[in-house]
Amino acid sequence: MAIIGNMVVPQFMDRFLARTGVEGQERGTPVQPDRQDNLFAPVTPLHRTHGHFGERAKPRAFFANGQAGRAAVVMAGAALFFVLGRLRA
């Protein structure tokens, strides 16, 4: 959803992700103190390619050109207003 939102309203999504991005990556449980990380040096042994949020990851993502995404949203909004106008009349 963040990718589609960024195609349609990029400035809003930049501000939204700046406010909520860090909390969205945090977990409620602490990690083990001896866990390796790549903050100061690369992790040399094989490590997992999926983290704690891997079960929520999707194998595919929808992709559309930013201009096409914005145009689709404008057209959908226009169609919605048209239908609402016809229902009201």
C-alpha positions in Angstrom: 0.0 0.0 0.0 2.9 2.3 0.7 4.2 1.9 -2.9 0.8 2.7 -4.4 0.4 5.6 -2.1 3.8 6.9 -3.0 2.9 6.8 -6.7 -0.3 8.8 -6.1 0.5 11.3 -3.4 4.3 11.2 -2.9 4.7 14.3 -0.7 2.0 13.0 1.8 3.6 9.6 1.9 7.1 11.1 2.5 5.7 12.9 5.6 3.6 9.9 6.7 6.6 7.5 6.5 8.9 9.9 8.2 6.4 10.0 11.2 5.6 6.3 11.3 8.5 4.4 9.6 10.6 3.8 12.7 7.8 2.5 14.9 6.7 0.2 12.0 10.0 -1.6 12.1 10.3 -2.0 15.8 9.3 -5.2 17.7 7.9 -5.6 21.1 10.5 -8.2 22.2 14.2 -7.4 22.5 16.8 -9.2 20.4 19.4 -11.5 21.9 22.5 -9.5 23.1 24.9 -11.8 21.2 23.1 -11.4 17.9 25.4 -10.3 15.0 24.5 -7.2 13.0 26.1 -5.3 10.2 26.2 -1.9 11.9 30.0 -1.6 12.0 31.2 -4.7 10.0 29.6 -7.1 7.5 28.1 -10.3 8.9 30.5 -13.0 7.5 28.7 -16.3 8.1 25.6 -17.1 6.2 22.7 -15.3 7.7 18.9 -15.3 7.0 17.6 -13.3 4.1 14.2 -12.9 5.8 13.8 -11.1 9.1 11.1 -11.2 11.7 8.6 -9.7 9.4 9.2 -12.2 6.6 5.9 -13.9 7.1 4.1 -10.7 6.2 6.1 -10.2 3.0 4.4 -10.7 -0.3 6.1 -12.5 -3.2 4.8 -10.0 -5.8 4.0 -6.3 -5.9 1.7 -4.2 -8.1 3.7 -1.7 -10.2 2.4 1.2 -12.3 4.0 4.3 -13.6 3.5 7.2 -11.2 1.7 9.3 -13.8 -0.6 6.4 -14.7 -1.3 5.8 -11.0 -2.3 9.5 -10.4 -4.4 9.5 -13.6 -6.2 6.3 -12.4 -7.0 7.9 -9.0 -8.3 11.1 -10.6 -10.4 9.1 -13.0 -11.8 6.9 -10.2 -12.6 10.0 -8.2 -14.4 11.6 -11.2 -16.3 8.4 -11.8 -17.3 8.3 -8.1 -18.5 11.9 -8.2 -20.4 11.2 -11.4 -22.2 8.2 -9.9 -23.0 10.0 -6.6 -24.4 12.9 -8.7 -26.6 10.6 -10.7 -27.8 8.9 -7.5 -28.7 12.2 -5.9 -30.5 13.5 -9.0 
